[in-house]
Amino acid sequence: MSGQLTISTTETSAPRTSLRYSFLWSAWLDGHVLGEGYGFSAEDAERRAVNLVTDTLTPDQVEHIKVVSG
C-alpha cells in the first residue's frame, strides 16, 4: 500500500535562543505523523525530514511526495 508523504517546514515566530531552532519540520504519511524536528534554514529542515523518511520508509510505501512551506 502506498500513500502521500507530506513534508512541512515552517519558520518559527517565537524569540530564538539559537539559529538551529529557526525552522520547524514535520513529516506525515497519509495523516500519520512520522517525525518532527528543527533546522537552521528551510533547506536544512527539509533535508532533515527527508533523511528521517528515507531511513524509515521503503519506496513502495510512498506514491506521492508533497513539500509545504509555511
C-alpha positions, 0 to 999 in steps of 0.5 A: 500500500502506498500513500502521500508523504507530506513534508512541512517546514515552517519558520518559527515566530517565537524569540530564538535562543539559537539559529538551529531552532529557526525552522520547524519540520514535520513529516506525515504519511497519509495523516500519520505523523512520522517525525518532527524536528528543527533546522537552521534554514528551510533547506536544512529542515527539509533535508532533515525530514527527508533523511528521517523518511528515507531511513524509515520508509521503503519506496513502495510505501510512498506514491506521492511526495508533497513539500509545504512551506509555511 
